[in-house]
Amino acid sequence: MFQYATSLALAKKIKTQLLLDITEYKGYKLHNGFEIFSVFDKPYNVDFADQMAIRKVLGFQSNPTIAKVIKRYHLDFIRNKKWIIEPSLDYWSGFEFLCENQLYLDGYWQSEKYFKSQETLIRELFKFNGNLGKDNEELLKLAGDRTLVSLHVRRGDYTSVTNQSIHGVCSLDYYGKAIRYITEKIKNPFFIIFSDDIDWVQANLSIPFQHEYAVFNKGTDSYKDMWMMSLCDHNIIANSSFSWWGAWLNNNPNKVVISPKNWFASVRLQEQAYSLYCDNWIKL
């Protein structure tokens, strides 16, 4: 979603068609693959890039083996000037000066700053398709006239040895502080807890206020958890782009969004994470 929003904002700025390269999703095992056009409406003037279109921009460097060598060994001096690789995870101000109508963006682009200029359009395009489902609608109704607060606990793949050193999981201390902050600032909160490990949440997370556990939507319905987060009044997010977008798509102008101050376990990556947070989000 970050890549899509960023590239769309640039395409609108320079008045050119956006082509999406989704070749890396071939054989992709995590999550549900490419879902943008099934979860949201397919917008006007966006299509997929075939190998011919990619080669037209990158030339011989569109060859996957050659591209991998150039990226692995940081051979920027020979890299095609139209191949724009994100320099770091922090916001890159050079993005503002991109103006050619044939460019290839490569990176995560995880900052609202890249697409803030097209915020209205992005919010319009990121309207969810289909229906929320009876169970999800009933869960939201449980709050009655109380204030809905989503709380996301991501574990799953984040608990692997590799991801523990990169991302890590949010601590119980973080969630405790976030819950206390909400209950001090928000009257009559009703928490809905979203997690891929509800058993762990029930055994470890103490919530002294009225709350309910979300039915974890699975498979092709997974996106409905994000949808439900966006319908809450306020959000406590994990160090996860999934709940980042759930909070960002929340249209409440007075929303309180609480995020972990340590987005990454890796010190090197955390030093680059400053622009990942939106203005006015509370970092705990």
C-alpha positions in Angstrom: 0.0 0.0 0.0 2.9 2.4 0.7 4.5 1.6 -2.6 1.2 2.0 -4.4 0.3 5.3 -2.8 3.7 6.7 -3.3 3.9 5.8 -7.0 0.4 6.9 -7.7 1.1 10.3 -6.1 4.1 10.7 -8.3 2.3 9.6 -11.4 -0.5 12.2 -10.7 2.1 14.9 -10.2 3.9 14.3 -13.5 0.7 13.4 -15.3 1.7 10.0 -16.6 0.2 6.5 -16.4 1.2 4.2 -13.5 2.3 0.7 -14.2 2.7 -1.7 -11.3 5.5 -4.3 -11.4 4.2 -7.3 -9.4 6.6 -10.0 -10.8 8.1 -10.5 -7.3 4.7 -11.8 -6.1 5.2 -14.9 -8.2 5.9 -17.7 -5.7 5.3 -15.2 -2.8 4.3 -17.3 0.2 3.6 -14.8 2.9 0.2 -13.3 3.5 -2.1 -13.3 0.5 0.0 -11.9 -2.3 -1.1 -8.9 -4.3 -4.6 -7.8 -3.2 -4.8 -4.1 -4.0 -7.3 -4.5 -6.8 -9.5 -7.1 -5.0 -9.6 -5.3 -1.6 -10.0 -1.8 -3.1 -11.4 -0.4 -6.3 -9.0 -0.5 -9.3 -8.4 3.2 -10.1 -8.4 4.8 -13.5 -5.2 4.9 -15.5 -3.4 2.1 -13.5 -2.3 -1.2 -15.0 0.3 -3.9 -14.7 3.8 -3.6 -16.2 4.9 -6.4 -18.4 8.6 -7.2 -19.2 8.5 -5.1 -22.3 7.4 -2.0 -20.4 10.0 -2.6 -17.7 12.8 -3.1 -20.3 11.7 0.1 -22.0 12.6 2.0 -18.9 15.6 0.0 -17.5 17.1 -1.4 -20.6 19.4 -4.5 -20.1 19.3 -3.8 -16.3 15.7 -5.1 -16.2 17.2 -8.6 -16.3 16.6 -10.0 -12.8 20.1 -11.4 -12.4 21.8 -8.2 -13.5 19.5 -6.1 -11.3 20.2 -8.3 -8.3 24.0 -7.9 -8.7 23.7 -4.1 -9.1 21.6 -3.8 -5.9 23.6 -6.3 -3.9 26.9 -4.7 -4.5 25.6 -1.1 -4.6 26.8 -0.4 -8.1 25.1 2.9 -8.2 27.6 4.4 -10.7 26.4 2.1 -13.4 22.7 2.0 -12.4 20.2 3.3 -14.9 19.3 6.9 -13.8 15.7 6.1 -14.3 15.9 3.3 -11.7 15.1 5.2 -8.4 16.2 3.1 -5.4 15.0 4.4 -2.0 18.2 5.5 -0.3 17.0 4.5 3.2 13.8 3.9 5.2 13.7 7.6 6.2 12.0 10.1 4.0 14.1 11.0 0.9 13.7 14.7 0.0 15.0 13.9 -3.5 11.6 12.4 -4.3 10.2 15.9 -4.6 12.4 16.6 -7.6 11.5 13.5 -9.7 9.9 14.7 -12.9 10.6 12.4 -15.8 7.6 10.5 -17.1 9.4 7.2 -17.3 10.8 6.1 -13.9 11.1 2.9 -12.0 10.6 3.3 -8.2 12.2 0.6 -6.1 11.8 0.6 -2.3 9.4 0.5 0.6 8.5 4.2 0.7 7.0 4.0 4.2 6.2 7.6 4.9 3.0 9.6 4.5 5.2 12.5 3.2 5.5 10.7 -0.1 1.8 10.8 -0.8 0.5 13.6 1.4 0.0 15.8 -1.6 -2.6 13.3 -2.9 -4.2 12.4 0.5 -7.7 13.0 -0.7 -7.3 10.8 -3.7 -5.5 8.0 -1.8 -8.3 7.9 0.8 -10.9 7.7 -1.9 -9.1 4.9 -3.7 -8.5 3.0 -0.5 -12.2 2.5 0.2 -12.8 -1.2 1.0 -14.8 -3.4 -1.4 -17.5 -5.8 -0.5 -19.3 -6.1 2.9 -17.8 -6.3 6.3 -19.6 -9.5 7.3 -22.3 -10.1 9.9 -19.8 -11.3 12.7 -17.6 -8.2 12.2 -20.6 -5.8 12.2 -22.0 -7.4 15.3 -18.6 -7.0 17.1 -18.5 -3.3 16.3 -22.1 -2.9 17.6 -21.1 -4.4 21.0 -19.7 -1.0 22.0 -23.1 0.6 22.0 -22.5 4.3 22.8 -19.0 3.7 24.1 -15.9 4.9 22.3 -14.3 2.3 20.0 -10.6 1.8 20.3 -8.7 -0.7 18.2 -5.7 -2.4 19.7 -3.4 -4.5 17.4 -1.0 -7.2 18.7 1.1 -8.6 15.9 3.0 -11.8 16.6 3.0 -14.6 14.0 6.0 -14.1 11.7 7.4 -11.4 14.0 8.3 -14.1 16.5 10.7 -15.8 14.2 14.5 -15.6 15.1 15.1 -13.5 12.0 12.3 -11.0 12.5 13.0 -10.7 16.2 16.3 -9.1 15.3 14.7 -6.8 12.7 11.2 -6.0 13.9 10.7 -7.5 17.3 7.3 -7.7 18.9 5.8 -4.8 20.9 6.3 -5.3 24.7 3.6 -5.7 27.3 5.0 -2.4 28.8 4.1 -0.6 25.6 0.5 -1.9 25.5 0.1 -1.1 29.2 1.2 2.5 28.7 -1.0 2.8 25.6 -4.1 1.5 27.5 -3.5 3.9 30.4 -3.0 6.8 28.0 -6.3 6.1 26.3 -8.3 5.6 29.5 -6.9 8.9 30.8 -7.8 10.8 27.7 -10.8 9.1 26.3 -14.2 8.8 28.1 -15.9 5.5 28.2 -13.5 3.5 25.9 -14.4 0.1 24.5 -11.4 -1.9 23.2 -11.4 -4.3 20.3 -8.3 -6.4 20.3 -7.0 -7.6 16.9 -4.3 -10.2 16.8 -3.0 -13.2 15.0 -2.4 -14.8 18.4 -5.5 -14.2 20.6 -4.5 -17.0 23.0 -1.3 -15.1 23.8 -3.2 -11.9 24.2 -5.8 -13.4 26.6 -3.0 -15.0 28.7 -0.7 -12.0 28.9 -2.5 -8.7 28.2 -4.4 -7.1 31.1 -7.2 -4.7 30.1 -9.2 -3.4 33.1 -11.9 -1.9 30.9 -14.6 -3.3 28.8 -13.2 -5.0 25.8 -13.8 -7.7 23.2 -11.5 -9.9 21.1 -12.0 -9.6 17.3 -12.7 -12.7 15.3 -9.4 -12.8 13.4 -10.4 -12.7 9.8 -8.3 -15.1 7.8 -7.4 -15.9 4.2 -8.9 -13.5 1.7 -10.9 -11.9 4.5 -7.8 -10.8 6.4 -8.1 -7.2 5.1 -11.4 -6.9 7.1 -9.4 -6.5 10.3 -7.8 -3.4 8.8 -11.2 -2.2 7.7 -12.6 -2.6 11.2 -9.6 -0.8 12.7 -10.3 2.1 10.4 -13.9 2.3 11.7 -12.8 2.6 15.3 -12.7 6.1 16.9 -9.1 5.7 18.1 -6.2 3.3 17.5 -3.4 1.6 19.3 -1.2 0.1 16.6 1.7 -2.4 16.5 4.9 -1.9 14.7 3.1 -3.2 11.6 2.2 -1.5 8.4 -1.1 -3.4 8.6 -2.4 -1.4 11.7 -0.5 1.7 10.5 -2.9 1.8 7.5 -5.9 0.9 9.7 -5.1 4.0 11.8 -4.3 6.2 8.8 -7.6 5.3 7.1 -9.5 6.2 10.2 -11.4 9.3 9.2 -12.1 10.6 12.7 -10.6 14.1 12.7 -10.1 13.9 16.5 -8.6 10.4 16.5 -5.9 9.5 19.0 -3.3 7.1 17.4 -0.7 5.5 19.7 2.3 3.9 18.1 5.4 2.2 19.5 8.4 4.5 19.7 10.6 1.6 18.7 9.3 0.5 15.4 12.3 -1.8 14.8 14.4 -4.0 17.1 17.4 -3.1 14.9 19.0 0.1 16.1 20.2 0.9 12.6 16.7 0.6 11.1 15.1 2.5 14.0 17.4 5.4 13.3 15.8 5.6 9.8 12.2 5.3 11.1 11.5 8.9 12.1 9.4 9.8 9.1 7.4 6.6 9.3 5.3 8.2 12.1 2.5 10.7 11.1 2.3 14.1 12.7 0.2 14.1 15.9 0.6 10.3 16.5 1.6 9.6 20.1 4.8 7.5 20.4 5.1 5.4 23.6 
